[in-house]
Each structure stands twice: as C-alpha cells, then as structure tokens.
Amino acid sequence: MQIIDAHAHVGQFGGWANVANGPADLIKTMDAYHIQQAIICPTGFDTNDEAAAAADKYPDRFIPLAWVHPMNAGPEAAHHYIEKRGFKGIKLHPLFNAYAADDPGVDPIMEEAERLDVPVFIHSGHVPFSTPWQIALLAERHPKVRVVMIHMGHGHGIYVQAALDMACRYDNIWLEMSGMPMPTKIKEAYDRVGHDRIFFGTDLPFHAPQVEIDKVRYSGLSEAAQADVFYNNIKKFMGL
C-alpha cells in the first residue's frame, strides 16, 4: 500500500526531546516502511533553511512546510519561504513557541495563508496553548484557510474527542493522527468528519512508524478506506 507521511521533521531537537533526524536518516526510515513522500517541518522557526536544503536534495520525496512564529517575522517568513523557496504550507506550534492558538497575533499569518492559498498545520493537544477548541476558534475566524489539526488532540482522550467534534463543526479543519493513541478514533474521524479529512502521519523522529501504521491497520477501516488515510487524502489535499 502506498503511503505519504503528512507530518515528519528534519533536524536536531535538543533539550528534553534529545532526538535528531537528518534528511538521509528520514529517507532511510521512509524506505524501510515504504513511505513514498513526507511533508516535512524543521525543528523550529529559525531552522527553515534546513528544511529547504533537505527538500532541494530530495525534491521527489520531501514537501516542506515553513515553521512560522507569529511573534517573530510571522507573515514575512511565510511569504519568503512559500513564494521564494517553494514551500507548500505553514506550520504553527503554539506549544513550543508559547502562544495561544487563537491569539489575535496569529491572524496575520492566517490572512497570508489565505492570500497564498496554502494550508496551515497546527500542533494540537496541550493546554494552555493548543487545545482543539482554540484551534477551532482560529479556524472559525478564517473559514477560507485550510487548517490541519496535527495529532487530532494528541494523547488525551478528551482532546481527541474535541478534535473530532470541532472538525465536524468546521469544514475547514482536517485531522492528522500521529501520536493519537486510539485506533478506533481514526475510523470515527473517517466516518464522522469525512472520508477525505483524516491523514496518516508519523511525527518522526518522535514516534515509531510501525506503531503509527498499525494504528490505521487496526482501526477497523476497510483496505480501501485505509488507502485514503495513508495516501489518497493527503495527496489530493496537497495537490501532489
């Protein structure tokens, strides 16, 4: 079965994480698990050039997103990396960068995303910065922007359910399932939110690819539905 990873990283995460994933390392892992392409993010808003270099080296395998910090060059950084460097979307990480997902300071980035017609991928699942409700409030203010709720609520069952409920309420929210521990919720997202609005992801190097793959396989979805989650949905969404 063909697979596109909707969420992976290149670079070195220091501090508490202490994990690294160079471009060649990611390619090796992708090949081992038969992943054709990966949407990649850098390790922070100041390392976008590393993602650009990785995408330049492996243009057929990597699709880069620009990590943008609303309080540090925000829309200007988005414009530069998308218009000048060929990035395909924006990554926001309210938890890492310590701002609320629905803060008004995020609006200029969303406006730039609408102008450029690119999606915004947002980390979800942690108070007080990135709960599904906060992301939904942001999506509500910007109904023309395609919002991907990364981790679909992450590890807390209440937030996972909230991610599903908010995506049902707002048709400009899509869900990515890496790090979310409940296989049955992948099927629920497919059935309730929409067959085309749930994506497979690994969050490499943070999670084990086999675990993420098995969650989809054990979700109760048919093989045809699994193909949507693994490949068809993100391919269509990103225009690959």
C-alpha positions, 0 to 999 in steps of 0.5 A, spaced: 500 500 500 502 506 498 503 511 503 505 519 504 507 521 511 503 528 512 507 530 518 515 528 519 521 533 521 528 534 519 533 536 524 536 536 531 531 537 537 535 538 543 533 539 550 528 534 553 526 531 546 534 529 545 532 526 538 535 528 531 533 526 524 537 528 518 534 528 511 538 521 509 536 518 516 528 520 514 529 517 507 532 511 510 526 510 515 521 512 509 524 506 505 524 501 510 516 502 511 515 504 504 513 511 505 513 514 498 513 522 500 513 526 507 511 533 508 516 535 512 517 541 518 524 543 521 525 543 528 523 550 529 522 557 526 529 559 525 531 552 522 527 553 515 533 553 511 534 546 513 528 544 511 529 547 504 536 544 503 533 537 505 527 538 500 532 541 494 536 534 495 530 530 495 525 534 491 521 527 489 520 525 496 520 531 501 514 537 501 516 542 506 512 546 510 515 553 513 515 553 521 512 560 522 512 564 529 507 569 529 511 573 534 517 573 530 517 575 522 510 571 522 507 573 515 514 575 512 517 568 513 511 565 510 511 569 504 519 568 503 519 561 504 512 559 500 513 564 494 521 564 494 523 557 496 517 553 494 514 551 500 507 548 500 504 550 507 505 553 514 506 550 520 504 553 527 506 550 534 503 554 539 506 549 544 513 550 543 513 557 541 508 559 547 502 562 544 495 561 544 492 558 538 487 563 537 491 569 539 489 575 535 497 575 533 496 569 529 491 572 524 496 575 520 499 569 518 492 566 517 490 572 512 497 570 508 495 563 508 489 565 505 492 570 500 497 564 498 492 559 498 496 554 502 494 550 508 496 551 515 498 545 520 497 546 527 500 542 533 494 540 537 493 537 544 496 541 550 493 546 554 494 552 555 496 553 548 493 548 543 487 545 545 482 543 539 477 548 541 482 554 540 484 551 534 477 551 532 476 558 534 482 560 529 479 556 524 472 559 525 475 566 524 478 564 517 473 559 514 477 560 507 484 557 510 485 550 510 487 548 517 490 541 519 489 539 526 496 535 527 495 529 532 487 530 532 488 532 540 494 528 541 494 523 547 488 525 551 482 522 550 478 528 551 482 532 546 481 527 541 474 527 542 474 535 541 478 534 535 473 530 532 467 534 534 470 541 532 472 538 525 465 536 524 463 543 526 468 546 521 469 544 514 475 547 514 479 543 519 482 536 517 485 531 522 492 528 522 493 522 527 500 521 529 501 520 536 493 519 537 493 513 541 486 510 539 485 506 533 478 506 533 478 514 533 481 514 526 475 510 523 470 515 527 474 521 524 473 517 517 466 516 518 464 522 522 468 528 519 469 525 512 472 520 508 477 525 505 479 529 512 483 524 516 491 523 514 496 518 516 502 521 519 508 519 523 511 525 527 518 522 526 523 522 529 518 522 535 514 516 534 515 509 531 512 508 524 510 501 525 506 503 531 503 509 527 501 504 521 498 499 525 494 504 528 490 505 521 491 497 520 487 496 526 482 501 526 477 497 523 477 501 516 476 497 510 483 496 505 480 501 501 478 506 506 485 505 509 488 507 502 485 514 503 488 515 510 495 513 508 495 516 501 489 518 497 487 524 502 493 527 503 495 527 496 489 530 493 489 535 499 496 537 497 495 537 490 501 532 489 
